[in-house]
Amino acid sequence: MKMKTITILAIFFMLQCSFANDMFWSKTGHRTTGEVAQQHLTRKAKRGIDKLLNGQSLALVSTFGDDIKADAAYKKFSAWHYVNFPLDKKYTDVEPSEYGDVVMGIQHCVAILKDEKSSRADKVFYLKFLVHLVGDLHQPMHVGRKEDKGGNDIQVQWFGKGSNLHRVWDSHMIDAYNMSYTELAANLPRLSKKQKKAIQQGTVYDWVEESQDLAAKLYTSVEVGENLRYRYSYVWWSTVEKQLQKGGLRLAKVLNEVFK
């Protein structure tokens, strides 16, 4: 009887881990964004960040926002990883969530980092969180519809195994590509200075609406129950690369402005 109980608990734990993985870019995705940002920091920003992180890289701390989910003390930050609002509305047209969202989370992190009165501990915490949240903002299904939890309720198959649209974009395509984050970052499209500058234009409001526009397209990219395979990755992989790269370049912009 005791062994049966342990087995049931083990299965429950694995299922919980599986569901939790539906809510964020994979570790490889977040680390790729962090690596891209690291390569585009100003010298002053690098010094300020190194001082706070004791030399840890942005790639290393990029998963922090998900790592702390295991601690109930940080439950209040759960809603910061996404924002759901109608696809025919702009972010600024909708009543903000009382629990916060990814846009408010980014703004709060920036405010803490810029405030000279903030403690070092707070600056370290919110710097790590900021790196994570800018990555989340560029996973388009984090700006999906509320009624289907950003695609989590859109059931599909991935190579014959049950999944959902959110998870396909969070991890399946990136993990199936089978590259480390350093390999992935090194092989992203080559951009000119002009192209990089264009990507970094705008504000977090512009970026969230850009992700929302992409989410609208992704909702029409699958049929419920469809078995997604190589063809889906072939069509959408370049978009995954662009989002990871945009997230990194825009994170660098935000950090360069914070530490100027």
Backbone torsions as a table, in degrees:
resi	resn	phi	psi	omega
1	MET	NA	-42.1	179.3
2	LYS	-62.9	-42.0	179.6
3	MET	-64.1	-39.0	178.6
4	LYS	-62.2	-41.8	179.4
5	THR	-63.1	-42.8	179.2
6	ILE	-62.7	-40.2	-179.9
7	THR	-63.5	-44.3	179.9
8	ILE	-62.5	-42.7	178.9
9	LEU	-63.7	-38.4	179.6
10	ALA	-64.2	-42.7	178.7
11	ILE	-64.2	-42.2	178.8
12	PHE	-60.0	-43.1	-179.9
13	PHE	-62.1	-42.7	-179.8
14	MET	-65.0	-38.4	178.3
15	LEU	-65.8	-40.3	177.7
16	GLN	-61.6	-41.0	178.3
17	CYS	-63.6	-38.7	-179.9
18	SER	-64.5	-45.2	179.6
19	PHE	-64.8	-39.2	-179.4
20	ALA	-61.5	-33.5	-178.0
21	ASN	-70.0	-9.5	179.2
22	ASP	-77.2	-3.9	-166.8
23	MET	-110.2	12.7	-178.6
24	PHE	-161.5	157.9	167.7
25	TRP	-49.9	148.7	174.3
26	SER	-62.6	164.8	178.3
27	LYS	-57.2	-39.2	179.2
28	THR	-62.3	-40.6	178.7
29	GLY	-63.1	-48.1	179.9
30	HIS	-63.3	-42.0	-178.8
31	ARG	-67.7	-32.9	176.1
32	THR	-63.6	-45.3	177.8
33	THR	-60.3	-43.3	178.3
34	GLY	-62.9	-39.7	179.7
35	GLU	-65.5	-42.2	178.0
36	VAL	-62.1	-45.2	179.6
37	ALA	-61.1	-42.5	-178.7
38	GLN	-56.0	-36.3	-177.0
39	GLN	-76.5	-9.0	-176.4
40	HIS	-122.5	21.4	176.5
41	LEU	-83.2	147.5	171.9
42	THR	-73.4	164.7	178.9
43	ARG	-61.1	-39.1	-178.5
44	LYS	-66.7	-41.3	178.8
45	ALA	-64.8	-41.4	177.9
46	LYS	-58.7	-43.3	-179.4
47	ARG	-64.4	-45.5	-179.0
48	GLY	-63.8	-41.4	-179.6
49	ILE	-70.1	-43.0	177.8
50	ASP	-58.3	-39.5	-178.7
51	LYS	-64.1	-41.3	-179.3
52	LEU	-75.2	-38.0	-174.7
53	LEU	-96.7	5.5	-179.4
54	ASN	53.1	40.5	175.9
55	GLY	86.7	-4.0	177.8
56	GLN	-67.2	145.9	-178.6
57	SER	-82.0	161.2	175.6
58	LEU	-64.3	-33.5	177.7
59	ALA	-61.9	-42.1	-178.0
60	LEU	-64.5	-42.1	-175.9
61	VAL	-87.5	-3.4	-173.8
62	SER	-64.0	-23.4	-179.4
63	THR	-93.0	3.4	-175.6
64	PHE	-53.0	-44.2	-176.7
65	GLY	-60.0	-29.9	177.4
66	ASP	-88.6	-33.7	-179.3
67	ASP	-59.1	-37.6	-175.2
68	ILE	-80.4	-3.9	179.2
69	LYS	-63.1	-23.3	-179.4
70	ALA	-71.6	-12.9	-177.5
71	ASP	-103.6	117.2	-177.6
72	ALA	-59.7	-21.5	-179.5
73	ALA	-63.9	-20.4	-177.3
74	TYR	-106.9	16.1	-178.5
75	LYS	-58.2	-31.0	-177.5
76	LYS	-63.3	-15.4	-179.4
77	PHE	-93.2	0.8	-174.4
78	SER	-56.1	-40.5	-176.3
79	ALA	-75.5	-8.5	-177.8
80	TRP	-73.7	-12.7	-173.6
81	HIS	-83.1	-6.8	-174.8
82	TYR	-155.9	173.6	169.4
83	VAL	-149.6	131.5	179.1
84	ASN	-118.0	123.6	175.0
85	PHE	-151.5	157.8	-174.8
86	PRO	-52.5	139.8	-176.7
87	LEU	-66.7	-17.5	179.2
88	ASP	-97.7	11.7	179.4
89	LYS	-119.0	159.2	171.7
90	LYS	-94.1	156.9	-179.3
91	TYR	-56.3	-41.5	-176.3
92	THR	-74.8	-8.1	179.0
93	ASP	-89.8	-8.8	-172.7
94	VAL	-109.9	144.5	177.5
95	GLU	-63.4	125.6	-179.0
96	PRO	-62.0	147.7	177.7
97	SER	-69.2	139.2	177.8
98	GLU	-67.1	-17.1	-179.5
99	TYR	-94.0	-3.8	-177.0
100	GLY	89.8	174.5	177.2
101	ASP	-157.9	-175.4	-174.3
102	VAL	-65.7	-34.2	178.9
103	VAL	-67.9	-49.6	178.8
104	MET	-63.6	-34.9	178.2
105	GLY	-62.3	-45.9	178.2
106	ILE	-60.8	-45.8	-179.0
107	GLN	-63.3	-38.5	179.4
108	HIS	-66.4	-43.3	179.2
109	CYS	-59.9	-44.9	179.6
110	VAL	-62.1	-42.8	-179.4
111	ALA	-61.8	-42.7	179.1
112	ILE	-63.0	-44.1	-178.2
113	LEU	-66.4	-31.4	-178.7
114	LYS	-84.3	-17.5	-176.4
115	ASP	-79.9	116.2	-179.1
116	GLU	-63.6	-20.4	-179.4
117	LYS	-84.7	-9.6	-179.9
118	SER	-65.3	142.3	177.8
119	SER	-72.1	159.4	178.0
120	ARG	-61.4	-40.5	-179.6
121	ALA	-60.7	-42.2	178.2
122	ASP	-65.9	-40.7	-179.9
123	LYS	-63.4	-39.7	178.3
124	VAL	-64.5	-47.0	-178.6
125	PHE	-59.2	-50.4	-174.7
126	TYR	-77.5	-21.9	172.3
127	LEU	-66.6	-47.0	179.1
128	LYS	-61.7	-40.7	-179.7
129	PHE	-67.2	-38.9	179.4
130	LEU	-60.2	-44.5	178.6
131	VAL	-56.7	-41.9	-179.3
132	HIS	-69.2	-45.4	-173.6
133	LEU	-67.9	-36.5	177.5
134	VAL	-64.9	-34.3	173.9
135	GLY	-63.8	-47.4	179.4
136	ASP	-58.6	-38.9	-179.1
137	LEU	-57.7	-28.7	-175.8
138	HIS	-96.7	3.4	168.0
139	GLN	-88.3	106.8	-168.6
140	PRO	-56.1	-31.3	-179.2
141	MET	-73.7	-5.6	172.0
142	HIS	-80.0	-3.8	177.1
143	VAL	-124.8	36.1	-178.4
144	GLY	-90.7	-162.0	-176.4
145	ARG	-82.8	143.7	178.8
146	LYS	-65.7	-38.5	-173.1
147	GLU	-65.7	-21.9	177.2
148	ASP	-118.8	18.2	177.1
149	LYS	55.0	47.8	178.0
150	GLY	62.0	37.8	177.5
151	GLY	90.0	-4.2	178.9
152	ASN	-64.5	-27.3	179.6
153	ASP	-94.6	2.8	175.6
154	ILE	-89.6	96.3	-174.6
155	GLN	-78.4	127.9	175.2
156	VAL	-137.8	-179.7	173.0
157	GLN	-116.2	148.5	174.3
158	TRP	-120.3	106.2	-175.0
159	PHE	51.4	46.0	173.3
160	GLY	86.2	-1.4	-179.8
161	LYS	-112.2	142.2	-176.7
162	GLY	-59.4	136.5	179.9
163	SER	-158.5	-161.8	176.0
164	ASN	-150.2	166.4	-175.0
165	LEU	-60.8	-39.3	-179.9
166	HIS	-61.5	-46.2	-176.8
167	ARG	-66.9	-34.3	177.0
168	VAL	-56.6	-42.5	-178.0
169	TRP	-82.7	-29.2	177.2
170	ASP	-66.6	-49.5	-168.3
171	SER	-139.7	-36.4	-171.2
172	HIS	-55.1	-51.7	-176.3
173	MET	-66.1	-41.4	-179.5
174	ILE	-66.3	-46.0	-178.6
175	ASP	-65.6	-37.5	-179.7
176	ALA	-67.5	-24.6	179.1
177	TYR	-69.8	-22.6	169.9
178	ASN	59.8	43.5	173.5
179	MET	-117.8	148.1	171.7
180	SER	-71.1	165.5	-179.1
181	TYR	-65.3	-32.5	179.0
182	THR	-70.3	-39.2	177.0
183	GLU	-65.5	-42.6	-179.0
184	LEU	-64.8	-46.1	179.7
185	ALA	-62.2	-39.0	-178.0
186	ALA	-70.7	-20.1	-176.2
187	ASN	-111.1	15.6	174.1
188	LEU	-71.3	160.3	-177.9
189	PRO	-53.5	139.3	176.1
190	ARG	-75.6	129.5	-178.4
191	LEU	-121.1	146.8	174.5
192	SER	-78.4	166.6	176.8
193	LYS	-59.2	-37.4	-179.8
194	LYS	-65.2	-41.2	179.7
195	GLN	-66.6	-41.3	178.8
196	LYS	-63.7	-42.6	-179.8
197	LYS	-62.5	-39.2	-179.8
198	ALA	-64.1	-40.8	178.8
199	ILE	-64.0	-35.9	-176.9
200	GLN	-81.5	-4.2	178.8
201	GLN	-68.6	158.4	174.5
202	GLY	91.3	-173.4	-177.6
203	THR	-123.0	177.8	178.5
204	VAL	-60.4	-28.3	176.9
205	TYR	-67.4	-39.6	177.0
206	ASP	-66.3	-40.6	-176.5
207	TRP	-68.9	-37.5	-180.0
208	VAL	-69.2	-35.1	178.6
209	GLU	-73.4	-30.5	174.3
210	GLU	-64.8	-44.7	177.5
211	SER	-63.5	-37.1	178.8
212	GLN	-64.4	-41.2	177.6
213	ASP	-59.9	-40.1	179.0
214	LEU	-68.9	-39.6	178.6
215	ALA	-58.9	-39.8	179.5
216	ALA	-59.7	-38.0	178.0
217	LYS	-69.5	-37.2	-177.5
218	LEU	-68.1	-31.2	177.5
219	TYR	-62.4	-28.7	179.9
220	THR	-93.9	2.0	-176.4
221	SER	-86.3	-9.4	-178.0
222	VAL	-137.4	159.3	169.4
223	GLU	-108.1	144.0	178.8
224	VAL	-56.8	129.4	179.8
225	GLY	86.5	-4.3	-177.3
226	GLU	-63.8	142.6	177.7
227	ASN	-91.8	102.1	-178.0
228	LEU	-83.7	136.2	-177.4
229	ARG	-139.8	-147.2	-175.4
230	TYR	-57.2	-36.9	-177.0
231	ARG	-59.9	-42.0	-178.5
232	TYR	-63.4	-45.0	178.1
233	SER	-63.4	-39.2	179.8
234	TYR	-60.1	-41.7	-178.3
235	VAL	-72.9	-38.2	-168.6
236	TRP	-108.7	-5.1	-176.1
237	TRP	-60.8	-39.6	-179.9
238	SER	-62.0	-30.2	176.9
239	THR	-69.6	-40.4	176.0
240	VAL	-57.7	-48.0	179.8
241	GLU	-58.9	-44.7	-178.6
242	LYS	-62.5	-40.5	-178.8
243	GLN	-68.0	-39.7	177.3
244	LEU	-64.3	-41.6	-179.2
245	GLN	-69.2	-43.7	177.7
246	LYS	-61.0	-43.3	179.8
247	GLY	-59.2	-42.4	179.6
248	GLY	-67.3	-44.1	-179.4
249	LEU	-66.3	-39.0	-179.2
250	ARG	-74.5	-33.5	174.4
251	LEU	-62.4	-42.2	177.9
252	ALA	-60.7	-41.4	178.8
253	LYS	-60.6	-47.5	-179.3
254	VAL	-61.2	-45.0	-178.5
255	LEU	-69.1	-37.4	177.4
256	ASN	-63.3	-35.4	178.2
257	GLU	-73.4	-35.9	179.2
258	VAL	-66.3	-40.2	-173.7
259	PHE	-103.8	22.9	-178.4
260	LYS	-72.7	NA	NA
